[in-house]
Amino acid sequence: MFEFTQNLIRKNIFLYYFFRKIINSTLFLTLYRPELKIINRSKKKLSFLDIGSNDGIFVNSILLKFDNKYKKIYVIEPITYLYKNLKSVFKSNRKIKLFKLLASNKIRKEKIIIPYIKFFNLKFYLHGYASNNISAVLFDLKQYFSTNVINNRIKFKYETINTNLIDSLNVKVDFIKIIMAGCQYDILKGSEKTIKKNKPVIYLNQRSNKVEKFLKNFGYNKYIFQLETNTLVKVKAFSKEHHVVFFMTNKTYSELFI
């Protein structure tokens, strides 16, 4: 229901912008990502890695609904004004550590593309669609907005960002969340040592055959969340209806979840 409502809101730029402003309210956090209920079934406290934190909704959701299930949250956010906001919001929480970087498989400088719409002298940034891949940005925008709106109303801001490998952070994690457009494979490739060592749960959207093959090499299986039973179900293949999915090894599943 939450996903359906959000998809409708996304079709109107101003409603979507307003929605992102209030999305960290208790009401929306309660409804956010029902599949994350599986965290409550964890046998131990988890260390999370939030890649592409945006306005911090994933972190806030963990703090609100799973406060007794986390021991550390590592937050990755490349966009300057979002990073500064997150730093201000979470500065008093010693269990949260922030990094300003674009996760990738190489160390370099890249430009991240941030769509926005201008209304008189005001700019409304659609940072939920931001990526370092213009094709991914346009693909996401086309899912919700007409060609006319994209061509005539939406503009793009470019910010040069330092990239880095997750492996270079030397963090021990149990759960990696990647909700970003078009760069999941590069992120995972730059996390290879971390994945080999920790075998964390991988939670992501927009998976590709390349991503699935990469994770299969480390013994990862595919899981979906079944809302009716509030359980994870192993599947051989994902369908188009599976917007966000889980990957984990048999060992991780048996060690973490009841």
C-alpha positions as CSV (number, residue, x, y, z in Angstrom):
1,M,0.0,0.0,0.0
2,F,2.8,2.4,0.9
3,E,4.6,1.6,-2.4
4,F,1.4,2.1,-4.4
5,T,0.7,5.5,-2.7
6,Q,4.3,6.6,-3.2
7,N,4.2,5.7,-6.9
8,L,1.1,7.9,-7.3
9,I,2.7,10.8,-5.5
10,R,5.8,10.5,-7.6
11,K,3.7,11.3,-10.7
12,N,3.3,14.9,-9.4
13,I,6.5,16.7,-8.9
14,F,5.3,19.1,-6.2
15,L,3.4,16.4,-4.3
16,Y,6.5,14.3,-4.5
17,Y,8.7,17.2,-3.2
18,F,6.3,17.8,-0.3
19,F,6.2,14.0,0.4
20,R,10.0,13.8,0.7
21,K,9.9,16.8,3.2
22,I,7.5,15.0,5.5
23,I,8.5,11.4,4.9
24,N,10.6,11.2,8.1
25,S,7.5,11.8,10.2
26,T,6.5,9.0,12.5
27,L,3.4,8.2,10.4
28,F,5.4,7.6,7.2
29,L,8.2,5.8,9.0
30,T,5.7,3.4,10.4
31,L,4.5,2.5,6.9
32,Y,7.9,2.6,5.3
33,R,9.2,-0.6,3.6
34,P,7.1,-3.3,5.2
35,E,9.7,-5.9,4.1
36,L,12.0,-4.5,6.8
37,K,9.9,-6.3,9.4
38,I,12.3,-9.2,9.0
39,I,14.8,-7.2,11.1
40,N,12.6,-7.9,14.1
41,R,13.3,-11.6,13.6
42,S,17.0,-11.2,13.8
43,K,18.7,-13.3,16.5
44,K,21.2,-10.6,17.3
45,K,21.8,-6.9,17.0
46,L,22.9,-5.9,13.5
47,S,25.4,-3.4,12.0
48,F,23.9,-1.7,9.0
49,L,25.4,0.0,6.0
50,D,23.1,2.6,4.3
51,I,24.5,3.4,0.9
52,G,22.8,6.4,-0.6
53,S,21.0,7.6,2.5
54,N,19.3,10.6,0.9
55,D,17.2,12.2,3.6
56,G,17.8,9.5,6.1
57,I,14.5,7.6,6.0
58,F,16.1,4.2,6.2
59,V,18.2,5.2,9.3
60,N,15.2,6.9,10.9
61,S,13.1,3.8,10.3
62,I,15.7,1.6,12.0
63,L,15.9,4.1,15.0
64,L,12.1,4.2,15.3
65,K,11.1,0.6,14.7
66,F,14.1,-1.5,15.4
67,D,16.0,0.4,18.1
68,N,16.8,-2.8,20.0
69,K,18.1,-4.5,16.8
70,Y,21.0,-2.3,15.8
71,K,24.5,-1.9,17.2
72,K,26.0,0.4,14.5
73,I,24.8,2.2,11.4
74,Y,27.3,3.4,8.8
75,V,25.8,6.1,6.5
76,I,27.1,6.9,3.0
77,E,25.8,10.0,1.3
78,P,27.6,11.8,-1.6
79,I,25.5,14.9,-2.1
80,T,26.8,17.8,-0.1
81,Y,23.6,19.4,1.2
82,L,22.1,16.0,2.1
83,Y,25.3,14.9,3.9
84,K,25.4,18.2,5.9
85,N,21.7,17.7,6.9
86,L,22.3,14.1,8.0
87,K,25.4,15.1,10.0
88,S,23.3,17.7,11.8
89,V,20.4,15.4,12.5
90,F,22.5,12.4,13.8
91,K,25.4,14.2,15.4
92,S,24.4,13.2,18.9
93,N,24.1,9.5,18.1
94,R,27.5,7.8,18.7
95,K,26.2,4.6,17.0
96,I,25.9,6.3,13.7
97,K,29.0,7.1,11.5
98,L,28.7,9.1,8.3
99,F,30.9,9.1,5.2
100,K,30.7,11.7,2.4
101,L,31.5,9.7,-0.7
102,L,30.1,8.0,-3.8
103,A,30.5,4.3,-3.4
104,S,32.1,2.7,-6.5
105,N,34.7,0.2,-7.6
106,K,37.4,2.8,-8.3
107,I,38.9,5.8,-6.6
108,R,38.3,8.9,-8.8
109,K,36.1,12.0,-9.2
110,E,32.7,11.7,-10.8
111,K,29.8,14.0,-11.4
112,I,26.5,13.1,-9.7
113,I,23.4,14.3,-11.5
114,I,20.6,15.8,-9.4
115,P,17.3,16.6,-11.2
116,Y,15.3,19.7,-10.1
117,I,12.4,21.8,-11.2
118,K,12.4,25.6,-11.0
119,F,9.3,27.4,-9.9
120,F,9.8,31.2,-10.2
121,N,13.1,31.6,-8.2
122,L,12.7,28.4,-6.2
123,K,14.4,25.2,-7.0
124,F,12.8,21.9,-6.0
125,Y,15.5,19.2,-6.0
126,L,14.4,15.6,-6.7
127,H,17.4,14.0,-5.0
128,G,15.6,10.7,-4.9
129,Y,16.4,10.3,-8.6
130,A,20.0,11.4,-8.3
131,S,22.8,9.2,-9.8
132,N,26.2,9.3,-11.4
133,N,24.6,7.6,-14.4
134,I,22.4,9.9,-16.6
135,S,20.8,6.9,-18.3
136,A,19.6,5.6,-14.9
137,V,18.3,9.1,-13.9
138,L,16.3,9.4,-17.1
139,F,15.0,5.8,-16.8
140,D,13.7,6.5,-13.3
141,L,12.1,9.8,-14.3
142,K,10.4,8.2,-17.3
143,Q,8.7,5.7,-14.9
144,Y,6.7,8.6,-13.4
145,F,6.8,11.7,-15.5
146,S,5.8,12.5,-19.1
147,T,8.4,13.1,-21.8
148,N,7.1,16.7,-22.0
149,V,7.7,17.3,-18.2
150,I,11.2,15.8,-18.4
151,N,12.2,17.7,-21.5
152,N,10.7,21.1,-20.6
153,R,10.4,21.3,-16.8
154,I,13.1,19.2,-15.3
155,K,16.7,20.6,-15.2
156,F,19.9,19.0,-13.9
157,K,22.5,20.1,-11.3
158,Y,25.9,18.5,-11.4
159,E,28.1,18.0,-8.4
160,T,31.7,16.6,-8.5
161,I,32.1,13.9,-5.9
162,N,35.0,11.7,-4.7
163,T,34.3,8.0,-5.2
164,N,35.7,5.3,-3.0
165,L,35.5,1.6,-2.3
166,I,33.4,0.3,0.6
167,D,36.3,-2.1,1.2
168,S,38.5,0.9,2.0
169,L,36.3,1.8,5.0
170,N,37.1,-1.4,6.8
171,V,33.7,-1.8,8.3
172,K,32.1,-4.9,9.8
173,V,28.5,-5.1,8.6
174,D,25.6,-7.5,8.7
175,F,23.1,-5.7,6.4
176,I,23.8,-3.6,3.3
177,K,21.1,-1.4,1.9
178,I,21.6,-0.1,-1.7
179,I,18.7,1.9,-3.0
180,M,20.4,3.8,-5.8
181,A,19.9,4.1,-9.5
182,G,22.2,2.4,-12.0
183,C,25.3,1.8,-9.9
184,Q,24.6,-1.3,-7.8
185,Y,27.2,-3.4,-9.6
186,D,30.0,-0.9,-9.2
187,I,29.1,-0.5,-5.5
188,L,29.1,-4.3,-4.9
189,K,32.3,-4.7,-6.9
190,G,34.0,-2.2,-4.6
191,S,32.6,-4.1,-1.6
192,E,34.0,-7.5,-2.6
193,K,36.3,-8.0,0.4
194,T,33.6,-6.8,2.8
195,I,31.1,-9.2,1.3
196,K,33.5,-12.2,1.3
197,K,34.4,-11.5,5.0
198,N,31.0,-10.7,6.5
199,K,28.5,-12.3,4.1
200,P,26.0,-9.5,4.9
201,V,22.3,-9.4,3.9
202,I,22.1,-7.4,0.6
203,Y,19.0,-5.4,0.3
204,L,18.6,-3.5,-3.0
205,N,16.4,-2.3,-5.9
206,Q,17.0,-2.3,-9.7
207,R,19.0,-5.5,-9.6
208,S,20.4,-6.7,-12.9
209,N,21.7,-10.0,-14.3
210,K,25.2,-8.7,-13.7
211,V,24.4,-8.1,-10.0
212,E,22.7,-11.5,-9.6
213,K,25.6,-13.3,-11.2
214,F,28.2,-11.4,-9.0
215,L,26.4,-12.3,-5.8
216,K,25.8,-15.9,-6.9
217,N,29.6,-16.3,-7.0
218,F,29.6,-15.7,-3.3
219,G,26.9,-18.2,-2.5
220,Y,24.0,-15.8,-2.3
221,N,20.4,-16.8,-2.9
222,K,17.4,-14.7,-3.8
223,Y,14.7,-13.8,-1.4
224,I,11.5,-11.8,-1.4
225,F,9.4,-10.7,1.5
226,Q,5.9,-12.3,1.7
227,L,3.6,-9.7,3.2
228,E,0.8,-12.2,4.0
229,T,3.1,-14.3,6.3
230,N,5.7,-11.7,7.2
231,T,8.4,-14.1,6.1
232,L,11.3,-14.3,3.6
233,V,10.8,-16.7,0.8
234,K,13.6,-18.1,-1.3
235,V,12.9,-17.8,-5.1
236,K,14.7,-19.0,-8.2
237,A,14.0,-15.7,-10.1
238,F,12.6,-12.3,-9.4
239,S,9.6,-10.9,-11.2
240,K,8.9,-7.3,-12.2
241,E,6.6,-7.0,-9.2
242,H,9.6,-7.4,-6.9
243,H,10.7,-3.8,-6.5
244,V,13.1,-4.3,-3.6
245,V,14.7,-7.7,-2.8
246,F,17.1,-9.5,-0.5
247,F,20.2,-11.6,-1.2
248,M,21.8,-13.8,1.4
249,T,23.7,-17.0,1.9
250,N,22.2,-20.1,3.5
251,K,24.6,-19.6,6.4
252,T,23.6,-15.9,6.9
253,Y,19.9,-16.8,6.9
254,S,20.3,-19.6,9.5
255,E,22.6,-17.5,11.7
256,L,20.5,-14.3,11.7
257,F,16.9,-15.2,11.4
258,I,14.5,-17.1,13.5
